[in-house]
């Protein structure tokens, strides 16, 4: 079995620094079940490829397992040849530093999304190519899973998997570590309570928002109900409690908006743009407690309305606020609330005409914005997208807000009007949208409006 990781980031040989492996050497590692090798068949400035080869010793693999299979089953199986939990264990040991997201010489690069192409062959796919797509595509990958033939020429349960995308290397390795044994639906060692910790340590950053998280937890933990329920409960408990932000001291943004009523203005403006677009379906991405959804429900043309948020607590509050499933609430088939993240491609959005991201992008780490762009402006296929975000030029007018500080403690950045325009124009050009930018709220003569809004159309 082998795993290949390639990049066209330039200089591509920086991949060696990220993996802590010199491209000019063959790196050998002993494991309890065999031996692994890391080598670089290609190491140029334009493209660099690292390959992890795993050589399994079937005798060592069987020794001490304590399994109850027959003798033939123990020695004659696909474990020496197919990607499995053995590959995940080797991956974690050989690339431990890269999986942790650290690099002595190239830390800014380790923190950045870079173009990656990953091949795993042969990979057992219990559930077929369709499950492979459902597991990897929401994470931002373009997925190719080609069925490998049997000696008789018929398709087998094994696939040659190719993943292409722009992601942090650490994220890519964590995806492989968790999802390879999920697809194999087996492990070469006893699954106990410590496996819950491994799953949360490697997948916690993305698993809670994955549309297949229940399937992932169940199969990773070998259908042991007690363990996978514990994992899912831990993921839910890690989310912010509903009402926490409301009970905290008011941020400068909230104080000013209470006075200027800007939050209502931008929600009203976003809803009006959606109405004017002629959309019959819309997704509120980062819907929170449903304030924009409430406005969208008043538009008769919208027959399908999606509310998407990473927080289960926020979705529960939105459901209560909208009276979903209650007398006086909207039709059950008109509004759907979905847990998900904007960094992961989600087929549940397919066919939706329009999307709104109202005061959302500033809560996302800058190094994850390329993944958001690829999903929202690329694969989702929305015809109209409305984005609002704070105008950092306006911040000098806040009393008590020090220079360089953000309006809200959860903001990861705040853009000036020029920065927002540069980003929006680049996104529009890359994905074939026209662009209009405007301010929301009473504009200041020098510093503009409190909020800036962009409309992408195609």
Secondary structure, 3 states (H helix, E strand, C coil): CEEEEEECCCCCCHHHHHHCCCCCCCEEEEECCEEEEEEEEEECCCCEEEEEEEEECHHHHHCCCCCCCCHHHHHCCCCCCCECHHHHHHHHHHCHHHHCCCCCCCHHHHCCCEEEEEEEEEEECCCHHHHHHHHHHHHCCEEEEEEEECCCCCEEEEEEEEEEEEECHHHHHHHHHHHHHHHHCCCCCCCCHHHHHHHHHHHHHHHCCCCCHHHHHHHHCCCCHHHHHHHHHHHHHCCCCCCHHHHCCCCHHHHHHHHHCHHHHHHHHHHHHHHHHCCCEEEEECCCCCHHHHHHCCCCCCCEEEEEECCHHHHHHHHHHHCCCCCCCCCCCCEEEEECCCCCCCHHHCCCCEEEEECCHHHCCHHHHHHHHHHHHHHCCCCEEEEEEEEHHHHHHCCCCCCCCCCCCCCCCCECHHHHHHHHHHHHHHHCCEEEEEEECCCECCCECCEEEEEEEC
